Amino acid sequence: MSFIGNLIWLIFGGVLIFLEYLVSSILLMFTIIGIPFGIQTLKLAFLALWPFGKRVESIDVGDSGCLSTVMNIIWIFIGGIWISLTHLLFALLLGITIIGIPFALQHLKLAKLALTPFGKQIVEDDA
């Protein structure tokens, strides 16, 4: 079932979201300061490409330390809030119809990751 959901997602905008994240990631990686932020946008890009059947988990705090918190705060002020709000708007629009609810849930997953991507990892669902 997740294959069909991903296929429909790709056809109706998933590829465009992926390309937007990919281009922004490449642009961020041109500078040394932007490399960590570029890596996080790559994480968002690959989740936006194939979101069904994946979930976002937090990495143990001991592994990432307080640096991920500081980077998340910087990320929120630089653009994370706007990316997250955009995904929330799409989730709201898609959630109006019954057919759009699964896609709205994927946008909510992307909004959560877009708000604080540092200290998070994407894993395959078991089911």
N, C-alpha and C positions, 0 to 999 in steps of 0.2 A: 504494500500500500504506500510505503514511503517513496518508492520509485516513481509511482504515478504522480504523487504530490510534488516531488522534485521536478518532474518533467513539465507539469503545468506551471510550476513556479518559474522555471527557466523561460518558458515561452512568453509568459505575461509579465516580464520585467526583471527576473532574476539575473539575466545576463547583463542588463544595463546597470543594475546595482553593483554586480561584480566588477564590471569595467570601471565604474566610477571609483570604487575603493582601490582597485589595482592602480589606476592612474595617480590617485592621490598618494598611494604608498610609494610609488616610484619617485614622485616629486619630493616627498618628504625625505627619501633616502639620499637625495643629492647632497644634503649637508650632514655633517657628522652629528650635530645636535638632533637632527630629525630622524636618525636611524631607529631609535627605540619606538618612536611614534609610527614610523613606517612599518615596522614589524607588527604592531598592533592593528594597523589598518589592513595588513595582509591577512591577519587572523579573521577580521571582519569580512574581508573579501571572500575567503574560502567558505565561511559559514553562509554568506549571502548567495553563493553559487549553488549550494546543495544543502539546505537547512533541515529538511525532514530527516529524521533518524539520527539526529545529533542533539547533544545537550551541552550546556555550559556549566562547568564546575569550578569552584574556587580552589586554588592551589593552597597547600598548607602555609600558614603565616610564617612559620619558621624557615621555609624555603625561600620566600620572596622578601621577607623583612619589611622594614618601613619604607624602603625605596619604592615599592609598588604603590603605597598610599600617596607618597609625594608625587609620583608620576601621574596617578589618577587625578589628583587635584589640579595639576598643570593641564592635563588632558581635558578636564571638564571646562576649564576657563578658555582654552584655546579653540575648542570646537566640538567637544564631546556632547555638550548639552544640546547643540543644534542638530547634530546627527541623531541623537536619541529622540528629540522632539519630532523630527521628520518621520522616524519609524513609528512613533506613537500616533502621529496623524494618519499615516497609512493604515495602521492597525484599527484606528477608529473608523476610517472609511470602509475598510474591508469587513469589519465586524458588524456592519449594518445588515448584511445579507447572511443567510445561513450558509450558503456556498463559500463565502469569503472568510468564515470564522477560522478554519485551519490556517489560512494564510495570514490572518490577523495575529494568530498566536505565534507564528514565525517572526512577524515584525516585532512583536513584544519581546521575543527572545533576542533579536538583534538590537532592540532599544536598550535592553538591560546590559548587553555586552558593550554597546557603543558608549554608554555612560561611564563605565569603569572597566576598561579592558585589561589593565595590568593586574596580574595575580589571578587570571582566569585561564582555563584551558578548555578546548573543545574535545569532547569524547563521543564515540559512537554509542547509541542506545543499545541496550542488551536485548530489548524486546523487538 
